[in-house]
Amino acid sequence: MARKAKYQLTAGTVVEVSGAAVETIEAEVVEWKKISTTAKEIAYTAGQKSDLDVTVIESDEEELENGLRGQGELTISGNWKQEDEGQDTLRAADADDSLRIVRITFKTGNTAKLLVQVRQDNWSIAPNGVASGGFNLRVIGQPAYAPAPDPAP
């Protein structure tokens, strides 16, 4: 029986942060800093559009139209490690409010790039455990998705 399900496996995914500040998602990145060796979960939520009330006296029910889209959010959580190059890059971006690009490359070669600004850095510890932490990132604009490149002939 042939499989009908469509999915993207996550094993082997590499997550990187631009090593220096950028201005746009199209910026040329010279150096990428890996964060996937400490990240355990990454969650993206697109920005929600505001509601514009266009209801009038003759309306039968409340009438709404989409307004401007709010900014999205990307959360990276996992093991906290002070010397992790990806985490250090995000902490530096938090300190100077600069923008970075987060690039997610799946094992298939499909990629997602997001222009982000750090909103919050967090970590926690408990007895007999591993330090955990994460980053809440504001997503500026829309993510850029690209399919895997075609294999060379």
CORUR-V258793 format. One record per pair of residues at least 4 apart in sequence whose ideal C-beta (glycine too) atoms are under 6 Angstrom apart, sorted by the first residue. I is the first residue (numbers start at 1). GAP is how many residues later the second one is. D is the distance in Angstrom with one decimal. If there is no record, write none. Layout:
I:GAP:D
I:GAP:D
//
This chain:
8:98:5.9
12:95:3.5
13:93:5.2
14:22:5.1
14:91:4.7
15:20:5.2
15:21:3.9
15:24:5.5
15:89:5.2
16:16:3.9
16:18:5.3
16:87:4.9
17:16:5.0
17:18:5.6
17:69:5.0
17:72:4.7
17:83:5.3
17:85:5.6
18:4:5.5
18:11:4.6
18:82:4.9
18:83:4.3
19:12:3.7
19:14:5.0
19:70:6.0
21:77:3.5
22:5:3.8
22:77:5.5
22:79:5.6
25:88:5.9
25:90:4.3
25:119:5.5
33:52:4.3
33:53:4.7
33:56:4.5
34:52:5.4
35:4:5.4
35:51:2.6
38:40:5.0
38:41:4.5
38:43:5.2
38:46:5.0
39:37:5.3
39:39:4.2
40:38:3.6
41:36:5.1
42:34:5.3
43:32:4.7
44:30:5.1
45:27:5.9
45:28:5.0
46:26:4.7
47:22:4.6
47:23:3.8
47:24:4.8
47:25:4.5
48:22:5.3
49:17:4.3
49:18:5.9
49:20:5.0
50:17:3.7
50:18:5.7
51:13:4.7
52:13:4.5
52:15:4.5
54:9:4.9
54:11:5.2
55:4:4.7
55:7:5.2
55:8:4.7
59:4:5.2
71:67:5.2
71:68:5.9
72:67:3.6
74:40:5.8
74:42:5.9
74:63:4.4
74:65:5.4
75:61:5.6
76:58:5.5
76:59:4.9
77:57:3.4
79:51:5.8
80:43:4.2
80:51:4.1
80:52:5.7
80:53:3.2
90:28:5.6
90:45:5.1
91:30:5.9
93:5:5.0
93:7:4.9
93:25:5.0
94:24:3.8
94:27:5.3
99:16:5.9
99:18:5.5
100:16:5.7
101:12:5.6
101:14:5.9
102:12:4.9
102:14:5.5
103:10:5.1
104:8:4.6
105:6:5.0
106:4:4.7
108:40:5.3
109:39:2.8
110:37:5.7
110:38:5.3
111:35:4.8
112:31:5.3
112:33:5.3
113:31:4.5
114:25:5.2
114:29:4.8
115:25:4.4
115:26:5.7
116:21:4.0
116:23:5.8
117:21:4.6
118:17:6.0
118:19:5.8
119:17:4.7
119:19:5.2
120:16:4.2
121:14:5.6
122:11:5.7
122:12:5.7
123:10:3.2
124:8:5.7
125:6:4.9
//
